[in-house]
Amino acid sequence: MAIPLTARRFWVAAGSLLGSSIACAEPTLNGPASEPTPELVVAVDLDPDPDVVEIDLHAEPGRVEFRPGVATEVLGYRDGGSPDALPSVPGPLIRAKVGDRLIVHFHNHTDRPTTIHWHGLRLPAAMDGNPATGAVPPGGEFDYEFVLLDAGTFWYHPHVEADEQVELGLHGALLVEDPSDPPSSADRLFVLDDVDLDDAGQIDLVASVEDRLHGREGDLLLVNGRAPATQVVPAGARERWRFINAANGRHFRLSLGGRPFAVIAWDGGRIATPYIVDELLIAPGERYELVIEFAGQPGEHWAVETLTVERGDGWLDVGPRALIDVWLGDPDGQPLGSPAGAFAREFSSLAIGPNTPERQFVLAETLDPQVGPLFTINDQRWPFNTPIEADLGAVEIWAVENTSEDWHPFHIHGLFFEVLDIDGVAPPARGRKDTVAIPGQSIARLALTYQEPGMWMFHCTIFEHAEGGMMGDLMVD
């Protein structure tokens, strides 16, 4: 299903091998010379129970090579279940299945208070890792424990000084699989990011006015923590690729050299009807899953790129920039993998009518000559805001208006919502999201229900904007 041109502004411009049965194809004689895109290392499960995943996770200083031969000091997550593990960026991949109980023994070995926010998960408020539940002090520990209610591609990161701590490397992927999913010959996960390195190869944390206005953007683009590299795929293969945008501010506008691909899942898992596009915008915090058919002959190659994103106010996320150099290897004789249509799922929309309560939210930004950029929601700056209150089980519509020129990706903790429309344009399919990119001077209408009691947060996922005030609190009881 193609997306109407009228909707392209929002929806079109909008890994590692995960234990699949296919082996990596070998390059042909004239194949790639660059290093392969690294695989994410799966965290060791310490519990033999097949329905429990128990992880020992440490946040601590470390060194990684974003550029070959240059050691960059970072804060990273280390898998305590692996004796030889070092802090890595991204952190260990936590892998589980829907319905599992996840137990994460977290140890803070940094000199900063921190938390782990499980971005996109429905879980008890005490496990959400937002500042309302308290931070883990330096040298402190905390056990996160909850049941994984939803299958999908998620990620984890701090929610204290997130603009700096995530930039320094504290983030990782969480894959919750559904055993009933259609089979894929390969299931690859790619974490997209960028980093701003100084002349000595160290992360530059000095935030310029542009950084604060638009979110930090680095000159070095990263895929699974390394500079763009090579992915060899068997010629004729059909594979499932998952993408997470873990960047502070950069929007990735994916292109496969103009080749079409199918979108099968959003933040909240598989969507009702997969659809075909030739480019896809992924805002900070968003996740998308694709089915890609690699038609061609062994030896052919092309780049997965991010194209230019015009974010308003004269700001560009400049492209094209290479992310993955795809090479077609020899066919391997393995099953082709399920077509995109096989991933369609039944989807029940919330019952919305003319009497459904609607809340209004206004996202705004100003530039104070003395303080610099200021960001607000309904004229209030976090943490000086008044929490809004909602009734457990209520169904509502949130109308979120972005009055600025810049894009503001908007995230709500602890629940999924259904995007009804952006400026009257409906999305290309029905599905659940927890983060939506709202262009400048636009209004997004979101349908949701409050399923868990407690204090939650909502905010722009450009961390400099959130920490600069564009964040709010939601009390559900």
N, C-alpha and C positions, 0 to 999 in steps of 0.2 A: 504494500500500500504506500503510494507516494504521498508526501505531505504537500498540501496546497502551498503555493508560493506566498500567500498572505500570512502563513504561519511560520515561514522560515526564520523570521527575525528571532523567534523565541525557541523553536523546537529543533531546527536543523542546525543553524549556526551553533542549535542546542542538541607473558609472565613466565611467570615461571611455569614449568610443567608441574601440574598438581597431582602427581601420582596416577596419571592416565596410563592406558595400556600401550600407547604409542611411544616409540623411542624417537629421539631427535634424528631427523634425516641428516645424512652426511652431505656436505657441500660437493658440488661437481668440481671438475678440474679447474674451472675458471670461477670458482665460488668466492665467498667473502674472505677478505683478509683481516677484517677487524674482529675484535673479541665478541663473543656472544653476549646477549643481554643476560645478566645474572639471574639465577633462580633465587627466590626467597626461601630461606631456610625455615623449615617447619619446627615450631616449638615442641619440645619433648613432653608427651603426656605422661604424667607420673602415676596415674591411676589405672589399674588394669580393668576396671569396670568399663564395658563398652559404651555405657550411657553417661559416663562422667569424663570430662576432660579437665585435668588438673595441671596447672602451669605454675612455675616459679619464675617470676619476672622481676628483673632488677633495672632501675634507672640509674645510670652512672656516667661519669666522664669517660671518653675514649678517643680513639683516633681512627679515621677512615681515609681512604684514598678516593676522593671524588675525581681527582686528576691523577693519572699514573705517576707514581714516584713522589707525590706530594702528600704528606700526612696532615690532615685537617683535624683540629680538635673539635669534638662534638659532645653533645649529650645524647646517649643512645640507650636503647633497651637491650638487655642481655638475658639469654635463656639460662636460668639457673639450673635447669635440668640437664644441661649438656656441660660436662666438666671443662671442655676446651673452648666454650663459646666466649666471644668478645662482644662488647657493645656494637650494634650495627645500625645502619640507617638504610632502609626502614628497619624496624625492629623485627623480631621473630614473627613469622606467620602463624597465627593461632587458627587451627583447623578443627572443625567439629561438625556435627550434623544437627538438624533441627530436632528439638526435644531433649538434647543433652543438657546436663547440668555443668556449667562452666565455673571452675574455681581457679582464681588467679591470686597467688600469694605475692603481693607487691612489696618491694623493698626500695626505699628512696635513698640512694647513695649520692645524691647531688647536694649542692649547698643551697638549694631553693626549695620552698614548699611546692608541692605538685600534687596532681591527681591523675587518674585515668578516666577519661570520658569515653564511653562506648558509643561512638557516633552512629546513630540510626537504630540502636537496639531498643526494644520495649522491655523494660526491666523495672524492679522496684526503685523508687526515687533515691533511697539510701545508697544504691549501687551505681548511680549515674555519673558520679565523679564531678559534679558541678560545685562551685564554691559554697553553695548553700548547705552542702553536707559536710563541709570542712575539708581542709587540705592535709596531706600527709607531710609532716615536717621533715627536714633533713635528718637522716638517720632513722626515720620512722618506718612503720610497716602497716599494711592494711590488706585484709582479705576481701576480694570481690567474689561474690557467689550469687549466681542466678541461673535460671533456666532459659535456654535459647529458644524463643518462641517462633522465630521467623527464619526461613532460609534466605540467603542473599549474600551480597558482598558488602562488608562493613569495614570500619577501621577504628583505631583507638589512638588517643592523644591526650595531652594535659588540657585542663581548663583553668589553669592559673598561669598568668603571664604567657598565654598561649602564643602571642605574637613572637616572643623570643624563644620559648621552649620548643615549639614545633619547628621553627627555623633552625634551631641548633640540632635537631634530629630526632626529637622524641615523637615518633609516630610509627604505627605498624598496621598491618592488615589482619582482618578477621574474616575467615570464610566459613559460612554456615551452609552446609550442603543438604540437599533434599534427596534421599536415596531413590525417590520416585521420579526424579528428573529424567528426561530422555537422555540416552547415552551420547557422549561426545568422544571423538577419537583423541582430542587433546583439549585440555581446559587450562588456559594460561591466564595469569594474573599479573597486571602491570600497574605499579604505583608511580604516578607522574608527579614531578616536583621540580623545583629549581632552587638554586642557591647562589648567593652573592658572596664571592670570595675576593679578599683584598690581594694586594701584590704578593703577599707572603703565602697565599693559599689558605688563609683563615677566614671564617665566616665573619662578615661585617655586620655587626648588630647596631651600628649607629643609624638610626632611622632619619632619613631626609624628609623634607616636607612632602615630596612625591611619594615616598614610602607610606607615610601616614595617610595621605589622601587616597591612594589607590591600592595599598597593600604592597609589601615587599616583593620585588621581582629580581631574580638573579640572572646573570648572563649565562650561567651554566645550567642547561636543562638536564634533568635526571630521570632515568627510567629504572626502577628498582634500585635506586641509590647510585647509579653510575651514569656516565655520559652516554648519549645515544650509541647503541651498538647494533649487533646483528641478531636476527632471529631466522633460523632455517626451518622451512616448512615443506613437507612433501608436496610435490606438484599434484594438483587436483584435490588436495585435502579440503575438508570442511571442519572448522574448529570453532570452539567457544573461547572468546577473549573477554576478560574482565578488566575494567579500568577504574582506578581511584585517583581523584585529584587531591593530593595532599599539600599543594602549594599554598602559601600564605595569601597571595593575591592574583596569581596568573590564571587566566582562563585558557583552557586548551580547546582548540577547534580542530578536531581530528579529521584528517583526510587520508585516504589510501590511494593517492595519486588519481583521484576521480573515480575509482572503482566503487561500485555500490556494495553495501553491507547491510545486514539486518540487525536492528535493535530488538533484543528479546527480554531485557530486564532493566529496571531502574533501581533506585535506592532501596525500595521495599520489596524487591524480588521480581519474579516474572510478571510480565504485563499481559493484559487480556489478548491483545492481537499484536504480534511482531510486525514491524514496519521497515521499509527499505529507505535508506538515505545514502548520500555520497559525502556527507560531512556531518559532524556532531559536536556541539558545544558542551564541554564539561567544566562547570564552574567549581571553585574551591569547595570541597566537601562532598560533591556529587559522585555517584558511582553509576556506571552503565555496563551492561553485558551485551556482547555482540556475537552473532554467528557470521563468520567470514568464509567465503569460498575462494580458494587459492587456485584459480584456473590459470593454466599456462604450462610452459615447458621447463624442465630442469635447466637451471642456469639463469633464468629470468629473475630480475629483482626490481624492487621499487621501494620508496620510502613511505613509512607512516609518518606524517608530518602534522604539525600544528600550524594552522593558517592564521593570518592577522585577524584579531578581534578588535572591533571598534567599540570601546566601552563608554563613549560619550565624553564631553568636556575636553575633547582633543586628545584623549589618552588612548594609546594603542598597545595591545599585547602583540608585538610585532612578529610576523611570520612571512613566508613559510620557514619553519625550523624543523629539522629532522629529529625524529624520536626513535624510530626503529627501522633499520635497514633490512627489509624482508627479502630473503633469497629462497627460491624454489629449488629443493633438492630432488633426488630421485624418488618416485613413488615407492611406498613401503609395503603395499599390499594389504594394509590394515583396513577395517571397515571405515566407510566414509564419515560416519558421524551423522547425527540427526539434523534434518533441515530446520530452518528457522520456524516454520509453521508448526512443528511438533512441540515447540515450547509455549504455545498459546495456553492460557489457563482460564478457568471460570473466575469471574470477578464480579463481586456484588458491591455496587456503589452505595454510599450512605443515603438514607432517605432524606432528601432535601426538598423543601417546599417554600411557598411564599411566607410561611410563618416561622421558618427557621431563623433563630437569632443570628444577627450578623455583627461582628465586632470590627471596628475600624482601627487600623494601625498606620501611622505616617512615619516613614523613614526620611530623615533629613540630615543635611550636613551644612555646616557653616565654617568659615575661616576667620578665626579670631586673630587680630594682628599681634596680640601679646602671647596667646596660648598656642595658636596654630589651629589645625583642623579639629572641629568638634562634631560629634555624631550623636543623634538622638532618635528615640522612638516615642512618638506622641509627646514631643517637647521635653522628654525626660532623659537624663544621662545616667547610665549605670555607673557606679553602684548607688547613685543618689535617687533611684527611682522608687515608685510605690508598686508593689506586686499587684497584678491583676488576679481576680478570683474567679473560679469556675466550679461548676458542680460535676462531681463524678458521674459519668455516663451520659452527660449532656452532648447533644449534637449541635454544632455551630458552623457558621461560615466566618472565616477571617478574610477581610478585605485589606490587603497590605499594599499601601501606596508608596512608591518610591518617588519622592519629590525632587531628588537630585538628578544630575545628568549622568552620573556614574552608575554602573551596575551594582546591585547589592544582592548577592545570594543569601537567601533567608532560610534558617534552620530552626526547627522546633524539637526540643528534647522529648524523648519518652513516648512518642506516638508517630504514626504515619498520617499523612493527609492525602486527599485527592485534589489535584489541581483542576478546578472547574474551568478556568480560562485566565488568560493574561490579555488585558485590554479587549476582552470579548472573543479572543481567539482560543479555541479549545485545543488541548494537546492532541497529538496524533493517535493516542491509544488511551485506554483506561488502565490505571495502575496506581501504585502507592509510592509516595516520595516522602522524604524528611527534609530535603533541601531543594529549593527552587531558585533559579536565577531570575531576578526581576530587573529588567532593563530600566534605564533612566526614564523618568516621567511616565511610568507605567503602573498599573494596578493588577495585582494577582489576587484571585479569589480562590480560597482553599476551604475544602470541606473536611471536618475532623470531628472526632469524638474523644472525650477524656476518659481514658481507660485505667489509669493508675493514680492513686492519691499521692499527695506530697508536693514539694516545691520543685519546679522545673524551670528551664530557661528557654528563651527564644532570642535569636540574634542573627546579625550578618556573619557569614562564615569567612569573610576577609578578616583575619584576626586583628589587624591594626584597627579596623572599624569597630569590632566588638569591644576590644580593650579600650578604645577611644570613646565608648559610651553607647554604641548602637547594640544594646543588649537589654533584655527585660526578664522579669521573673513572673512565673505563673504558679499560683497556688490552687491545687485541685483538692477538694474535700467534699 
